[in-house]
Amino acid sequence: MQRLKCTMAYDGTDFFGYQIQPNNRTVQEEVENTLKKLHKGKDVKIFASGRTDAGVHAKGQVFHFDTHLDIPAEKWPIALNSMLPNDVAILDAEKVENEFHARFDVKGKEYRYFINPATKRDPFSRNYSASFPFPVDVVAIQEAMKSLVGTHDFTSFCSAKTEVEDKVRTIYELELIEENGLLVFRFVGSGFLYNMVRIISGTLLEVGNGKRMSSCISEIIEKRDRIYAGKTAPAQGLYLWKVNY
């Protein structure tokens, strides 16, 4: 029996998220069904670095699984991609120690949130960036970002449905990039709470649009209450970019 660590990308548009759920198409189900075919009907469970919601994309999601098949690691992406649907791709596979765990060994993650500030409606980018056709004060956003970097209790910036009790997280890097006509929030942190990146993104956009002051972030953090932060930004702008081990 060997354990394999795989990196995959997926277009989240037509998925109801990563995790298996009844009567809905999910990334986990597609991958596990493909592995089941390769294992001649035997169920094979995969363990990912974390979940992504419906409509959220991944450039570097990581998962592991155990297999008795004697296939070289470099051949697994070829075998899996030949059977997976076109909106999922295995980018890399490597053999790891049996103690490795794709979720519990994570040291940090990088997310990116893409915003289209164009005033003209673009039907071709609607599934891959969030439309925000309003003036954006980049300097104000960058000033607000400074208060988010570091270790904080991010209760105000996570969904009220979050079941995790410890809401302290560390954001190592947070920057705003202008790329090919898009605005991109780049988050690097120790870990992220449910909807945390989307709520922070939505709040920063409100700062950029003049609805909030740059100085509001510290106060929102101190309140530790979701009602004080901005709207949750749409799912389609969010990408799980990289997982660090």
HUGI-V74233 format. One record per pair of residues at least 4 apart in sequence whose C-alpha atoms are under 8 Angstrom apart, sorted by sequence separation. I is the first residue (numbers start at 1). J is the second residue. D is the distance in Angstrom with one decimal. If there is no record, write none. Layout:
i=[I/I]
j=[J/J]
d=[D/D]
This chain:
i=[12/20/21/25/26/27/28/29/30/31/32/33/34/35/36/37/39/52/71/72/74/75/76/77/78/79/80/81/84/96/101/102/122/125/126/137/138/139/140/141/142/143/144/145/148/154/158/178/179/192/193/195/196/197/198/199/200/201/202/203/204/205/206/207/208/212/215/216/217/218/219/220/225/233/234/12/20/21/25/36/37/39/52/71/84/100/126/178/179/192/206/207/220/223/20/36/177/178/206/207/19/20/36/81/176/177/207/16/17/18/19/20/35/36/81/176/177/220/15/16/17/18/19/20/35/81/176/177/220/15/16/17/18/19/80/175/176/187/14/15/32/174/175/15/32/49/77/155/174/175/32/48/49/77/116/118/119/120/154/155/173/174/32/48/49/77/114/115/116/117/118/119/153/154/173/174/31/48/77/114/115/116/117/118/119/153/154/172/173/47/48/77/113/114/115/116/117/118/152/153/171/172/173/185/10/46/47/76/115/116/117/151/152/171/172/28/46/47/74/117/151/152/171/172/46/74/117/151/170/171/45/73/74/150/151/169/170/44/45/73/149/150/169/170/44/73/149/150/169/44/148/149/169/149/206/149/148/167/203/204/203/202/203/145/200/202/203/39/145/199/200/202/162/199/201/202/19/162/199/200/201/18/19/142/199/17/18/142/159/198/199/17/18/141/158/159/198/17/18/158/159/198/16/17/64/158/159/195/198/16/17/64/138/157/158/15/16/17/63/154/157/14/15/62/63/157/198/13/14/158/12/13/154/157/12/13/157/11/12/13/11/12/35/11/12/34/10/11/9/10/9/10/34/8/9/34/8/9/8/9/7/8/31/49/50/7/8/30/47/48/49/7/30/47/48/49/6/7/47/5/6/49/5/6/5/145/4/5/144/3/4/27/3/4/3/4/118/141/144/2/3/117/141/156/157/1/2/116/117/156/1/2/116/117/141/155/160/1/115/116/140/141/154/156/159/1/114/115/140/153/156/157/158/4/114/115/136/148/152/155/156/157/114/137/138/144/147/148/154/155/156/113/114/137/143/144/147/153/155/156/55/112/113/136/137/144/156/157/112/113/135/136/137/140/141/144/156/112/135/140/12/111/112/134/11/110/111/10/11/110/111/10/110/9/10/109/110/8/9/108/109/8/9/108/109/8/9/108/109/7/8/107/108/109/6/7/8/107/113/6/7/113/6/7/111/6/5/6/113/4/5/4/5/4/5/3/4/2/3/2/3/3/2/5/130/130/130/130/129/130/128/129/127/128/129/126/127/128/13/115/114/113/114/113/112/113/111/112/111/112/111/112/110/111/109/110/111/109/110/109/110/109/108/109/107/108/106/107/108/106/107/106/105/56/57/61/55/56/59/60/61/54/55/56/57/58/59/60/61/62/53/56/57/58/59/60/61/56/57/58/59/60/56/52/49/13/12]
j=[16/24/25/29/30/31/32/33/34/35/36/37/38/39/40/41/43/56/75/76/78/79/80/81/82/83/84/85/88/100/105/106/126/129/130/141/142/143/144/145/146/147/148/149/152/158/162/182/183/196/197/199/200/201/202/203/204/205/206/207/208/209/210/211/212/216/219/220/221/222/223/224/229/237/238/17/25/26/30/41/42/44/57/76/89/105/131/183/184/197/211/212/225/228/26/42/183/184/212/213/26/27/43/88/183/184/214/24/25/26/27/28/43/44/89/184/185/228/24/25/26/27/28/29/44/90/185/186/229/25/26/27/28/29/90/185/186/197/25/26/43/185/186/27/44/61/89/167/186/187/45/61/62/90/129/131/132/133/167/168/186/187/46/62/63/91/128/129/130/131/132/133/167/168/187/188/46/63/92/129/130/131/132/133/134/168/169/187/188/63/64/93/129/130/131/132/133/134/168/169/187/188/189/201/27/63/64/93/132/133/134/168/169/188/189/46/64/65/92/135/169/170/189/190/65/93/136/170/189/190/65/93/94/170/171/189/190/65/66/94/170/171/190/191/66/95/171/172/191/67/171/172/192/173/230/174/174/193/229/230/230/230/231/174/229/231/232/69/175/229/230/232/193/230/232/233/51/194/231/232/233/51/52/175/232/51/52/176/193/232/233/52/53/176/193/194/233/53/54/194/195/234/53/54/101/195/196/232/235/54/55/102/176/195/196/54/55/56/102/193/196/54/55/102/103/197/238/54/55/199/54/55/196/199/55/56/200/55/56/57/56/57/80/57/58/80/57/58/57/58/58/59/83/58/59/84/59/60/60/61/60/61/84/102/103/61/62/84/101/102/103/62/85/102/103/104/62/63/103/62/63/106/63/64/64/204/64/65/204/64/65/88/65/66/66/67/181/204/207/66/67/181/205/220/221/66/67/181/182/221/67/68/182/183/207/221/226/68/182/183/207/208/221/223/226/69/182/183/208/221/224/225/226/73/183/184/205/217/221/224/225/226/184/207/208/214/217/218/224/225/226/184/185/208/214/215/218/224/226/227/127/184/185/208/209/216/228/229/185/186/208/209/210/213/214/217/229/186/209/214/87/186/187/209/87/186/187/87/88/187/188/88/188/88/89/188/189/88/89/188/189/89/90/189/190/90/91/190/191/90/91/190/191/192/90/91/92/191/197/91/92/198/92/93/197/93/93/94/201/93/94/94/95/95/96/95/96/95/96/96/97/98/98/102/233/234/235/236/236/237/236/237/236/237/238/236/237/238/127/237/237/237/238/238/238/239/238/239/239/240/240/241/240/241/240/241/242/241/242/242/243/243/243/244/243/244/243/244/245/244/245/245/245/235/236/240/235/236/239/240/241/235/236/237/238/239/240/241/242/243/235/238/239/240/241/242/243/239/240/241/242/243/240/240/243/236/236]
d=[7.7/7.8/7.7/7.1/6.5/6.4/6.0/5.9/6.3/6.2/6.1/6.4/6.5/6.1/6.3/5.6/7.6/6.0/6.6/7.0/7.9/6.3/6.0/5.8/6.2/7.1/6.0/7.8/6.5/6.5/5.5/6.7/6.5/6.0/6.8/6.5/6.2/6.2/6.3/6.2/6.9/7.9/7.5/6.8/7.8/6.6/6.9/5.8/6.3/6.1/8.0/6.0/6.1/6.0/6.1/6.1/6.1/6.2/6.5/6.5/6.2/6.1/6.3/5.7/7.8/6.8/7.8/6.3/6.2/6.3/6.3/6.9/7.8/7.8/7.9/6.9/7.7/7.2/7.7/5.1/7.7/7.9/7.6/7.0/7.3/6.8/7.1/4.7/7.1/7.2/5.1/4.5/7.7/7.3/5.6/5.3/5.8/6.2/5.8/5.8/6.1/7.5/5.2/7.9/6.8/4.9/6.1/6.2/8.0/5.3/6.8/5.8/7.6/6.0/6.0/5.6/6.4/5.8/7.8/5.9/5.5/4.7/5.6/5.7/6.2/6.3/4.7/7.4/6.2/5.5/5.5/6.7/5.5/7.6/7.0/5.8/6.3/7.7/7.7/5.1/7.4/7.1/5.3/6.7/6.1/6.8/8.0/5.8/5.5/7.0/6.2/7.3/5.6/5.2/6.0/7.5/7.9/7.6/5.7/7.9/7.6/4.8/6.7/5.6/6.1/6.4/7.5/5.2/5.8/6.2/7.1/4.5/5.4/6.0/5.9/6.5/8.0/3.9/6.1/4.9/4.7/4.8/4.8/5.3/7.1/4.1/6.8/7.9/5.0/5.2/6.6/6.5/7.7/6.4/6.0/5.8/4.7/7.9/5.4/6.5/7.1/5.5/6.8/7.3/7.9/6.3/5.4/6.4/6.5/7.3/6.5/6.8/5.9/5.9/5.1/7.3/5.6/6.5/7.4/7.7/5.6/6.4/4.1/7.5/4.9/6.1/7.9/4.1/5.5/6.5/6.4/5.6/7.0/5.2/6.5/7.5/5.4/7.2/8.0/5.2/7.3/5.2/6.3/7.2/7.4/6.1/5.0/6.1/6.3/7.7/7.0/6.1/6.9/6.4/7.0/6.6/7.8/7.1/6.1/7.9/4.2/5.6/6.4/6.6/7.8/5.2/7.8/7.6/7.4/7.2/7.5/5.3/7.4/6.4/7.5/4.6/6.2/6.0/6.1/7.7/6.2/5.5/7.6/7.2/4.3/7.3/5.2/6.9/8.0/5.3/6.0/5.4/6.5/8.0/5.9/5.9/4.8/4.2/7.5/5.6/5.8/7.1/6.7/3.9/6.9/5.4/7.2/7.3/7.4/4.1/6.6/5.8/7.9/7.6/4.6/5.7/6.9/7.0/5.3/8.0/5.2/7.9/6.4/6.4/7.9/8.0/7.3/7.3/6.9/6.7/6.5/4.6/7.8/5.6/4.5/7.1/6.1/7.9/4.9/7.5/7.6/4.5/7.4/5.1/7.4/6.8/5.8/6.8/7.6/5.3/5.0/6.7/6.4/7.5/4.5/6.4/6.9/5.6/5.6/6.2/5.8/5.3/7.0/4.9/6.3/5.6/6.3/7.0/7.6/5.5/4.0/4.5/7.8/6.2/5.9/7.6/5.6/6.6/7.0/7.0/5.4/6.9/5.8/6.0/4.4/7.8/5.4/7.0/7.2/6.8/5.6/7.7/5.7/6.3/4.4/7.8/8.0/5.9/7.6/5.6/6.5/7.8/7.4/6.4/7.8/6.5/5.5/7.3/6.6/6.0/5.5/6.4/5.0/7.2/6.1/7.4/6.5/4.4/5.7/6.5/6.6/5.4/6.3/6.9/6.9/7.6/6.7/5.0/6.0/6.9/4.6/8.0/6.6/7.4/5.9/6.2/7.4/7.2/7.5/4.8/4.4/6.0/4.6/7.8/6.3/4.4/6.2/7.8/7.0/6.0/4.0/5.4/6.6/4.5/6.0/6.3/6.0/7.2/6.6/7.2/7.8/6.5/5.0/4.7/6.5/7.6/6.7/6.4/5.5/6.6/7.6/5.2/7.6/7.8/6.7/6.4/6.1/4.6/6.0/5.7/7.8/6.1/6.1/6.9/5.2/7.2/5.2/5.5/6.7/5.5/6.6/4.4/4.4/5.9/6.3/5.8/6.6/7.2/5.3/7.2/5.7/5.5/6.5/5.5/6.4/4.3/7.0/4.2/6.1/6.0/5.2/6.2/5.6/8.0/6.9/5.5/7.1/8.0/7.8/7.4/5.2/7.7/5.6/6.5/7.6/4.3/5.6/6.6/7.3/6.5/5.3/5.6/6.3/4.6/6.4/5.9/5.8/7.1/5.7/7.8/6.6/5.7/7.1/7.4/7.6/6.2/7.9/6.3/5.7/4.9/5.3/4.0/5.4/5.6/7.5/7.6/7.6/8.0/6.3/6.4/4.8/5.2/6.5/4.5/6.0/6.3/7.2/5.3/5.7/6.7/4.7/6.3/6.5/5.0/7.8/5.4/7.0/7.7/5.0/5.8/6.4/4.5/6.2/5.8/7.8/5.1/6.9/5.5/7.0/6.0/5.0/5.0/6.3/5.3/7.2/6.5/5.4/5.4/6.6/6.3/7.4/7.1/5.2/7.2/6.3/5.0/6.0/5.1/6.7/6.9/7.4/5.4/4.7/4.5/4.9/4.7/6.8/6.1/6.4/6.0/6.9/6.6/7.9/7.9/7.4/7.3/7.8]
